[in-house]
């Protein structure tokens, strides 16, 4: 019994720590060749081991035949490793993003890993539990957040940006519940991979505007 209680306590501690990790910034669609990156941030007071964690990207576009919906994109899932210190970042990026923004990612991803149509991004912990899910859409009818084809309710959603898929998103201040749109131009003025997110007033898309729904759930 004591052993079972200890296991339960350990799981509870892990769950709290996992909830401290958030998708802090995401860039996937730009005006030229795509500089793509995903940035995680640890809002907590202790380091979190990312061994066994993963980031999944699911096609959320209902195309003419519907054949792509729910399929895995760009070589995902990306399996994470190492740890993320309190108040620190973990980045995945393609080579172009690294050169455009002059940083070295923790993990290299392929040149076109992030969908240029509607997609769902899911961060999972080592137990396979969804830590956070986001939905980016170009606004086509029927496009929907999903997990391998099964419909889900995302923690946040963006789009469309005009008639296009948004370039990406960022938290207005690291770990903030307020989200903003990244710009298509390169380098995107509001993009700050591997460094602090600083609000850019001209680029903000506040909650309730521009098709944005935010409000991260703690699982």
WORAHU-V435148 format. One record per backbone hydrogen bond with DSSP energy under -0.5 kcal/mol. NH is the residue of the N-H (numbers start at 0). CO is the residue of the C=O. If there is no record, write none. Layout:
nh = <NH/NH>
co = <CO/CO>
This chain:
nh = <4/5/6/7/8/9/10/11/12/13/14/15/16/17/18/19/20/21/23/23/24/25/26/27/28/30/34/35/36/37/38/39/40/41/42/42/47/49/51/52/53/54/55/57/58/59/60/62/69/70/72/75/76/77/78/79/83/86/87/89/91/92/93/97/98/99/100/101/102/104/105/106/108/112/118/119/120/121/122/123/123/124/127/130/130/131/133/134/135/136/142/143/146/147/149/150/151/153/154/155/156/157/158/159/160/161/162/163/165/166/167/168/169/170/171/172/175/179/180/181/190/194/197/198/200/202/203/203/207/208/211/212/218>
co = <0/1/2/3/4/5/6/7/8/9/10/11/12/13/14/16/17/40/21/38/38/168/36/166/166/183/32/33/26/91/24/89/21/87/19/40/83/81/79/49/123/77/121/119/70/117/117/60/58/67/56/72/54/54/76/52/47/41/84/39/37/106/35/93/94/95/96/97/97/102/90/90/92/109/135/57/133/55/131/53/121/128/124/122/128/122/120/155/118/157/139/59/149/145/146/148/144/151/132/132/212/134/209/163/163/159/160/160/136/181/181/25/179/23/177/170/172/169/202/167/187/191/195/196/198/199/199/200/211/205/208/156/216>
